[in-house]
Amino acid sequence: MIEGLKVIAFDADDTLWSNEPLFREAERKVADKLSEYGDFQYISDELYKIEFKNMEDYGFGAKAYTLSMIENAIKLSGGKVTADQIIYIIESGREILHNPATPLPGVVETLEALRSDGRYTLALLTKGELDVQEKKIERSGLGKYFSHIDIVSNKSQKEYLGLCSFLGIGPESLMMVGNSFKSDIEPVLQLGGWGVHIPAEMLWKLEHTEEYDHHRLFKVATFPEILDILL
């Protein structure tokens, strides 16, 4: 047990349920559909540039990703992309939106154990499009475990301080659990809080960053290992 720890906050996508593989599958399928304009690596690299450029205007999520894929197709084809190819891109993006958000192994049992123990307030902090994230949370059936759910456009120190202010705690009383070191872990460590890093099988390129050890950081391979730290 960590002295003074009061709130455990959880990331959603690729921490509570799988999400990134759906993006990568869409990317692969669309690249195959656009293969006349380049190989997979070229199409992927160009898409990444467009995603990065569009982030300030579109933010994160499947809808933003779909718009970037369409823009990439138009650019790569010199405006010759067909209506059939555009529709295919849109449908590929729609499949991402329909993520069933099935909880990853051990998630339900772990959250149930933490809630039953009653030692900590459980919160959910996820970034993305409000309606999309709300629907995934509903489909997952996990909303009942959290006293507070916050959907934000970004995860920086500002958002974590806002969470702490709302819950009436200092950052030193917060632990964040997530798969992204860049978004879920580092900002909280920098504020004086705690982190539990659960690396996912896949990580979005824009979430890549240098990782490091820290005395307030735990790294685990599976979700249920959280209980070994907290209970």
Steps between C-alpha positions, in 0.01 A plus 500: 500500500626848406460756775278794406371343179129575459403487133578244231430634150487276196553558131239330280618416147759219498499492880146382577420374148685457171487792255824567310487168304178624337681808370788291370262258328323792332835642392602168347170452317496853361864473389409182310211684337736782398790274399511652151636817660781347705602221733377467858798671663479802272125539548539456877782755526302757303191437714702562814613840367140597428379377841765709672406807294128458564519429872456861609181535295351150523628368831512126570274212406347296220326790327818706487687194378247439223527860379879469494477173304276668242736797470792262461323311221426822313858618536661168401275458197540856380124540531424185303370294792161349411169532679516125568836540671374793709196300611729212593707734718187633670374149573841400636481795739146406598622156610732672747205699640316175563771363729315258734727615785517152648695523828849354481582190710486567873359852473154428642631288785764756592264797499249297701766421759608862530145627529413234760809585702384862522841641576521717189281718282504363143493744208511465123693756295502446126567723202307502175165598354232537767221301334732225378662448839166513681364222276810284554474543876134401482571195281781390731272490804781643711353841581345372823843455657598867482398783729609753240536478120675773303539509119756756389651619173855453624693363797754743635580631847208741461244220472646306792504809719137556403416146607677547832322832559159348428565208736650724770844338517860592431691329217696299755175318585435398138610186320443470122478160332549486124676362196653824370807626682468834320135574579416288802816479704754780450270801568390348832855416605605856420225630727612281790244223454530127439483289186433141400612433144342203320655498151255398229573276204475798265562870558405789272804669344408834652513346848859383468742664742808418702416295809692496825494353848364700792454432869126573473453283190395137479514300179284189470423255221136427581213698645440280810856570619367838612354326802847393614589870521182636653359234732 
